Amino acid sequence: MNKEFFPNPVIEMEKVTVMLGHNVVLKDIDLIVNNGDYLGLIGKNGSGKTTLLKTILGIYKAKSGTILVNGKPVTSKTYKEIGYVPQMHPVQREFPATVYDVVEMGLYRYGANNVNVGNGSLIVGDPVILALHKVKMERFKNRPIGHLSGGEQQKVLIAQALVRNPDILLLDEPTSALDFTMVRDLLSLLKTLNEKYEITLIVIQHNLEMLIPVCNRLVMIRGIKMYDGPPQIEKANEMIQKVFT
């Protein structure tokens, strides 16, 4: 791929093929994500969207091709450098942890206390409070997480992914368990994280009409990359018929 048009890539995938068992899930994927991108990733169920995220994280190993994150080859430890929010499962009311506890888990998940990630700058202050501030949830720090609404719980899980100060955030259908009002609020938050905090986003999202106004790139996959371009409804609709039928 010609990289002169991509002056500051944070994720580079070239001819990436991924197999799960005997099945080819992704084939010959070329994708460059630039610093500051808000990339919307769509495709029908089973098209390889989650597999793509997990391959970038290093959870799945590509059968062939090359993947670089911040200029370095992906390894089994790459996920430490990237914030990841998997599909949400609502937390039960009886779950015995506060909002602060849940976000703090993101610090100790990888056996590290000091946080020095992303662009290499050390976080000054309480990283849990700073992460909660980014998602506007610091006032709930002592609230049991099970007592929050679905949208509030999702914000806390995003804060958990942000607590190590990553400059890349991957989200797998972050609005799937939310009602319409919560979806709009969460998409507004993600736009703020992208623009104010300069976090590069890749977001799997099924609601195309709500995704198009906030992302700067749209990628559609169906095992292969079908479309990669501006989030214009006219162009996108031409590909939707191929991707979803």
MOQUI-V980918 format. One record per backbone hydrogen bond with DSSP energy under -1.0 kcal/mol. NH is the residue of the N-H (numbers start at 1). CO is the residue of the C=O. If there is no record, write none. Layout:
# MOQUI-V980918
<<NH | CO> <NH | CO>>
This chain:
# MOQUI-V980918
<<6 | 3> <10 | 33> <11 | 33> <12 | 68> <13 | 31> <14 | 66> <16 | 29> <17 | 64> <18 | 26> <20 | 23> <23 | 20> <25 | 18> <26 | 18> <27 | 223> <29 | 16> <31 | 13> <33 | 11> <35 | 8> <37 | 34> <39 | 201> <40 | 217> <41 | 203> <42 | 219> <47 | 44> <52 | 48> <53 | 49> <54 | 50> <55 | 51> <56 | 52> <57 | 53> <59 | 54> <60 | 54> <63 | 17> <64 | 17> <66 | 14> <68 | 12> <69 | 72> <70 | 10> <72 | 69> <74 | 67> <78 | 75> <80 | 77> <81 | 78> <83 | 168> <85 | 170> <95 | 92> <97 | 95> <99 | 143> <100 | 141> <102 | 98> <103 | 99> <104 | 100> <105 | 101> <106 | 103> <107 | 104> <108 | 104> <109 | 105> <111 | 108> <120 | 117> <123 | 115> <130 | 126> <131 | 127> <132 | 128> <133 | 129> <134 | 130> <135 | 131> <136 | 133> <137 | 132> <140 | 137> <141 | 138> <143 | 140> <145 | 97> <147 | 144> <148 | 145> <153 | 149> <154 | 150> <155 | 151> <156 | 152> <157 | 153> <158 | 154> <159 | 155> <160 | 156> <161 | 157> <162 | 158> <163 | 159> <165 | 162> <169 | 200> <170 | 83> <171 | 202> <172 | 85> <176 | 173> <178 | 175> <183 | 179> <184 | 180> <185 | 181> <186 | 182> <187 | 183> <188 | 184> <189 | 185> <190 | 186> <191 | 187> <192 | 188> <193 | 189> <194 | 190> <195 | 191> <196 | 192> <197 | 192> <199 | 193> <200 | 167> <201 | 37> <202 | 169> <203 | 39> <204 | 171> <205 | 41> <208 | 206> <211 | 207> <212 | 208> <214 | 211> <215 | 211> <216 | 38> <217 | 38> <218 | 229> <219 | 40> <220 | 227> <221 | 42> <222 | 224> <223 | 47> <226 | 220> <227 | 220> <229 | 218> <232 | 230> <236 | 232> <237 | 233> <238 | 234> <239 | 235> <240 | 236> <241 | 237> <243 | 239> <244 | 240>>
